Structures are given as structure tokens and as C-alpha cells.
Amino acid sequence: MVPEARAYFESLELPADLLAGVEQLNFDGGCQVYFECCPHWDGESDQFDVHSLDDLRHLPGLKRVICADLLEPHLQDVLRSRGIELVF
């Protein structure tokens, strides 16, 4: 992980009104943000695995998660229980 990239993304503040407009998340390992953080990431390690949905409350407009097969089944269940479409 590039320390400067990690620090940048961890300190990035997104306003609530912007987060409220998020309707879709895409966990595809080919997304540019992964390579900004770790340019040599091969997509095989668990470095970017999602382990918690605690911050889901910040995305009240979320309707769809793409590449949901990358999430553990219990996390998929949480999303389904909230009426969020899962795309595999």
C-alpha cells in the first residue's frame, strides 16, 4: 500500500449530501482506486476485502452493489435485507 495514497483516502471527507446520492457501489477489483492505493496489487490478496457494513448508514440511497460475489454471504444477507440489489 502506498502510504500517501492510504493517508489521502483515509482523510478524504465526503459530505452527507454527496453520500446520500450514491446509488451504486462496484467492488470490481479492476477499479482504478485499488491501483492508486497499491499499484502492484494482483487482485488475489484479501487486502481490499470488505469485512463490515457499519458505514452503510451513510449511503441511504444505495440501491445496487456490483460484484457482490466478492462479499461474504452474511454481508450479502445484510444488503438484501435492506432491499439492495446484488449483481454477481
Backbone as numpy.savetxt, mean C-alpha at the origin, in Angstrom:
# Nx Ny Nz CAx CAy CAz Cx Cy Cz
17.66 -0.59 1.33 16.80 0.58 1.33 17.70 1.82 1.33
17.39 2.74 0.46 18.13 4.00 0.41 17.65 4.85 1.59
18.56 5.17 2.53 18.15 5.89 3.73 17.44 7.22 3.45
17.91 7.96 2.46 17.29 9.24 2.13 15.87 9.06 1.59
15.68 8.03 0.79 14.33 7.77 0.26 13.40 7.35 1.38
13.88 6.48 2.26 13.05 6.04 3.39 12.65 7.24 4.25
13.62 8.09 4.57 13.34 9.26 5.39 12.34 10.19 4.70
12.49 10.35 3.39 11.56 11.21 2.63 10.13 10.68 2.73
9.94 9.41 2.42 8.59 8.85 2.41 7.99 8.75 3.81
8.82 8.47 4.81 8.30 8.41 6.18 7.88 9.78 6.69
8.53 10.83 6.22 8.19 12.18 6.70 7.14 12.87 5.82
6.78 12.25 4.73 5.81 12.84 3.81 4.45 12.95 4.49
3.92 14.14 4.52 2.61 14.37 5.12 1.58 14.56 4.01
0.56 13.73 4.07 -0.52 13.81 3.09 -1.75 14.35 3.79
-2.33 15.44 3.29 -3.50 16.02 3.94 -4.71 15.09 3.87
-5.55 15.18 4.88 -6.73 14.32 4.99 -7.63 14.43 3.77
-7.78 15.62 3.20 -8.66 15.76 2.04 -8.08 15.04 0.83
-6.77 14.99 0.71 -6.15 14.24 -0.38 -6.31 12.73 -0.16
-6.10 12.28 1.05 -6.26 10.86 1.37 -7.72 10.42 1.19
-8.65 11.29 1.50 -10.07 10.96 1.36 -10.44 10.71 -0.09
-9.67 11.26 -1.02 -9.95 11.07 -2.44 -9.34 9.81 -3.03
-8.56 9.08 -2.25 -7.95 7.84 -2.75 -9.02 6.77 -2.87
-9.20 6.25 -4.08 -10.20 5.21 -4.32 -9.57 3.86 -4.62
-8.28 3.86 -4.92 -7.65 2.61 -5.36 -6.21 2.55 -4.86
-5.80 1.38 -4.39 -4.41 1.10 -4.05 -3.93 -0.02 -4.95
-2.68 0.06 -5.36 -2.09 -0.95 -6.22 -0.79 -1.42 -5.58
-0.75 -2.69 -5.18 0.42 -3.25 -4.52 1.35 -3.97 -5.50
1.23 -3.68 -6.77 2.08 -4.30 -7.79 3.54 -3.98 -7.51
4.37 -5.00 -7.41 5.79 -4.83 -7.13 6.55 -4.07 -8.20
5.95 -3.81 -9.32 6.60 -3.07 -10.38 6.40 -1.56 -10.29
5.67 -1.10 -9.28 5.42 0.33 -9.13 6.73 1.07 -8.84
6.86 2.22 -9.39 8.09 3.02 -9.30 8.52 3.30 -7.86
7.57 3.49 -6.96 7.92 3.87 -5.59 8.82 2.83 -4.93
8.65 1.56 -5.24 9.50 0.53 -4.65 10.96 0.73 -5.08
11.16 1.10 -6.32 12.51 1.27 -6.84 13.14 2.59 -6.41
12.31 3.55 -6.04 12.83 4.79 -5.46 13.43 4.49 -4.09
12.80 3.58 -3.37 13.26 3.22 -2.03 14.40 2.21 -2.05
14.34 1.30 -2.98 15.32 0.21 -3.02 15.60 -0.15 -4.48
16.52 0.58 -5.12 16.75 0.43 -6.56 17.11 -0.98 -7.02
17.67 -1.79 -6.14 18.10 -3.13 -6.54 17.14 -4.22 -6.05
15.95 -3.81 -5.62 14.97 -4.77 -5.12 14.56 -5.70 -6.24
14.56 -7.00 -5.96 14.23 -7.99 -6.99 12.76 -8.42 -6.95
11.99 -7.87 -6.02 10.58 -8.22 -5.92 10.31 -9.52 -5.18
11.36 -10.17 -4.72 11.19 -11.47 -4.08 11.22 -11.41 -2.55
11.84 -10.40 -1.99 11.92 -10.33 -0.53 10.62 -9.78 0.05
10.48 -9.90 1.35 9.27 -9.43 2.01 9.39 -7.99 2.52
10.35 -7.28 2.00 10.68 -5.93 2.44 9.48 -4.97 2.41
8.60 -5.14 1.46 7.48 -4.22 1.31 6.13 -4.88 1.61
6.15 -6.02 2.23 4.90 -6.70 2.57 4.07 -5.86 3.54
2.78 -5.89 3.35 1.85 -5.18 4.23 1.48 -6.13 5.37
1.70 -5.67 6.61 1.42 -6.52 7.77 0.24 -5.99 8.59
-0.20 -4.79 8.29 -1.25 -4.17 9.08 -2.07 -3.23 8.19
-3.33 -3.11 8.54 -4.21 -2.16 7.86 -4.67 -1.08 8.85
-3.86 -0.84 9.88 -4.22 0.13 10.91 -4.49 1.52 10.35
-3.83 1.88 9.27 -4.00 3.22 8.70 -5.13 3.30 7.68
-5.88 2.23 7.52 -6.98 2.20 6.57 -8.01 3.29 6.87
-8.11 3.67 8.11 -9.07 4.72 8.51 -8.79 6.05 7.82
-7.58 6.22 7.33 -7.21 7.46 6.63 -7.67 7.47 5.17
-8.20 6.34 4.72 -8.65 6.21 3.32 -10.14 5.87 3.28
-10.99 6.79 3.70 -12.42 6.49 3.77 -13.07 6.24 2.42
-12.45 6.71 1.34 -13.02 6.55 0.01 -12.47 5.35 -0.75
-11.66 4.52 -0.08 -11.05 3.38 -0.76 -12.11 2.40 -1.24
-12.04 2.06 -2.53 -13.03 1.17 -3.14 -12.41 -0.10 -3.71
-11.09 -0.05 -4.03 -10.49 -1.18 -4.75 -9.02 -1.32 -4.36
-8.59 -2.58 -4.23 -7.17 -2.87 -4.00 -6.73 -3.83 -5.10
-5.73 -3.40 -5.85 -5.19 -4.20 -6.96 -3.97 -4.97 -6.46
-3.81 -6.18 -6.96 -2.75 -7.11 -6.52 -3.00 -7.53 -5.08
-4.26 -7.70 -4.73 -4.64 -8.09 -3.37 -4.12 -9.47 -3.01
-3.73 -10.27 -4.00 -3.19 -11.59 -3.71 -1.86 -11.49 -2.96
-1.24 -10.32 -2.95 0.00 -10.12 -2.21 -0.25 -9.89 -0.72
-1.51 -9.74 -0.35 -1.88 -9.54 1.05 -2.24 -10.87 1.70
-1.94 -10.98 2.98 -2.32 -12.18 3.74 -3.84 -12.30 3.74
-4.35 -13.55 3.80 -5.80 -13.75 3.78 -6.57 -12.97 4.84
-6.03 -12.85 6.05 -6.76 -12.11 7.09 -6.87 -10.62 6.74
-5.89 -10.08 6.02 -5.98 -8.68 5.58 -6.99 -8.55 4.45
-7.03 -9.52 3.57 -8.04 -9.54 2.52 -9.43 -9.56 3.14
-9.61 -10.35 4.19 -10.90 -10.43 4.87 -11.32 -9.08 5.45
-10.37 -8.35 6.02 -10.67 -7.02 6.56 -11.17 -6.10 5.46
-10.49 -6.12 4.32 -10.90 -5.27 3.21 -12.28 -5.66 2.69
-12.51 -6.95 2.53 -13.84 -7.41 2.06 -14.93 -6.97 3.03
-14.66 -7.07 4.33 -15.67 -6.72 5.33 -16.04 -5.23 5.26
-15.18 -4.45 4.65 -15.44 -3.02 4.49 -16.00 -2.69 3.10
-16.30 -3.74 2.34 -16.87 -3.55 1.02 -15.89 -3.12 -0.04
-14.63 -3.35 0.20 -13.58 -2.95 -0.75 -13.35 -4.11 -1.73
-13.40 -3.79 -3.00 -13.19 -4.78 -4.05 -11.72 -5.19 -4.09
-11.49 -6.50 -4.18 -10.13 -7.02 -4.29 -9.91 -7.53 -5.70
-8.85 -7.07 -6.32 -8.49 -7.49 -7.68 -7.20 -8.30 -7.56
-7.26 -9.53 -8.09 -6.10 -10.44 -7.97 -5.34 -10.51 -9.26
